[in-house]
Amino acid sequence: MSVLIWIALLGGVAASTAALYGHYRVLPGWLTGPEICQLDHGGCAVLFRSARARLLGVPNAMLGIALYGLLAIGLILGWPAGLLLMMTVPAIAMSAFLGYSLIVNGHQCRICWLGHFSNVALFVLVTLRATM
C-alpha cells in the first residue's frame, strides 16, 4: 500500500507543479485538454488564473505542493495515520468542489483531473492505512 501512496503523491506533485506553472505561464495544449486549448492563452488563463484557482490569494497548486510535501515528510517520519488522513480532508473537499465545477462547465482539464484523482487515491489509501 505504501507504494500506491507514493505513486498518488507523485501524481499530485506533478499535477500541482504543472498547474502552478500554468498559473504564471502558458502550458502546452496536450496537458490541458482539447477544448481548453482553444480558450485564451492555451486555457491556462481560464483555469489556473481564475478566482477558483486560489484560496485566500494563494494558488491552489502551491497549497497542493505544500500538502504533498508534508504528507511525504509524515510518511518518512512515521506520523500517525490519523493525522495524515486529516491532512487529506481539505484536499478531497477542494477536489470535490473543483471537479464538480469542471463537470458543470464542461471543461476537460487533464492536469486538474490528475490532481483530483491523486487526492481521492490518497484519501482512500490513507484511510485504509489508518484502519489497519
PyMOL commands that set and color helices and strands:
alter all, ss='L'
color gray80, all
select helices_A, chain A and resi 2-24+29-32+34-37+40-47+51-53+60-77+81-104+110-131
alter helices_A, ss='H'
color red, helices_A
select strands_A, chain A and resi 54-55+58-59
alter strands_A, ss='S'
color yellow, strands_A
deselect
rebuild
show_as cartoon
